[in-house]
Amino acid sequence: MSIAFLLTTLVVVATPGTGVVYTLAAALSRGRRASVVAAVGCTLGIVPHLLATVTGVAALLHASATAFEVLKYAGVAYLLYMAWATVRDKEALVVEESQGQGQVSARRVIVRGVLINILNPKLTIFFFAFLPQFVSQGEPHAVVRMLGLGGVFMLATFLVFAVYGVLASSVRSHVTSRPRVMAWLRRGFAGSFVALGAKLAFTAR
């Protein structure tokens, strides 16, 4: 498991997106337990992306150098796009108070999280653009290797989302009353995307 893969995974997972916003909303409106359940749902939503990508990408591992270059620059373009989108996303987190004591079932929270990530194109592009670059060309067990990398990505997703949720539920006032903190956080993530994109652009096999 390379440092480059872990770093890329952490940056992609930790970047505030629909899954993070959903987990934060669950934490701020329903508490710590709901945020962890939401993190489980978002993690399960990764499975269809991973399976669809592995079945299609395995054949590309034996393709020409041109195919590798196309995948590489698709990854660079995507990272730069994520940097731009992260800076431009100034939408504040809307927190809705729980209505009454009617507790939303864990199953419903999970289903919503699954749907959010199934409909998130970031995951398919991430897997398609990056998984082949961390598997040796001609590796006999390429599918198993990619499934293992995908499993690490899922574990990182759950842990990071759960941490987001637990922290949000414990520091609610800081999240809702300090938009400047979120603005600087966005800029930090954007800078990380640009740095990773530059590194990827000069990567050769």
C-alpha positions, 0 to 999 in steps of 0.5 A: 500500500503506497503512501501516494495512494493513501494520501490521495485517498485521504484528500479525496475522502476528507474533501467536503462533498455531498457525503460529508455534508450529509454526515454533518447534517445528521450529526448536527440535527440528530446527534453522534449515533446518527452521524456514524450510521450516516457514515456507514450508509455513505461507505456502502454507497461506494460498493457499486462504483468499485465493482463497476470500475474493477470489472471494466478497468482490469482489461485496461491494465494490459493496454498500451502506454497511450491508455495509461497516459489518458487515465493519468491526465483524466486524473490530473484534470479531475483533481484540478476540477475538484480544486476549483469546485472546492474553492467555489463551493460557498454553500453554508451547511443548513442545519435543521432541527429534529422535529419532535422525538420521532426518531428517523430509523437507522435503515432510512439514514443508511439508505439515504447515505447509500443513494447519496454516494451511488449518485456521486460521480466523484467515486467512479472517476476516482476509481477509474482514474487512480486504481490502475496506477497503483496496480502493476501492469500485467499483475496476475491478481490485478482484480484482487489488488484493486478490490483491496485498494477499494476496501482501503478507500471504503475504510478510510471513508467510514473513519473520516466521515465518522470523525467528521460527524462525531466532531460536528456533534460535539462542537456544534456552535463552532461549525454553525457560527464560524464560516471563516473556518470552513472557508480556510478549510476549503482553501486548504483542500483545494491547495492539496488537490492542485499539489496532487494534480501536479505530482500526478502529471509528472508520474511515469510508469 
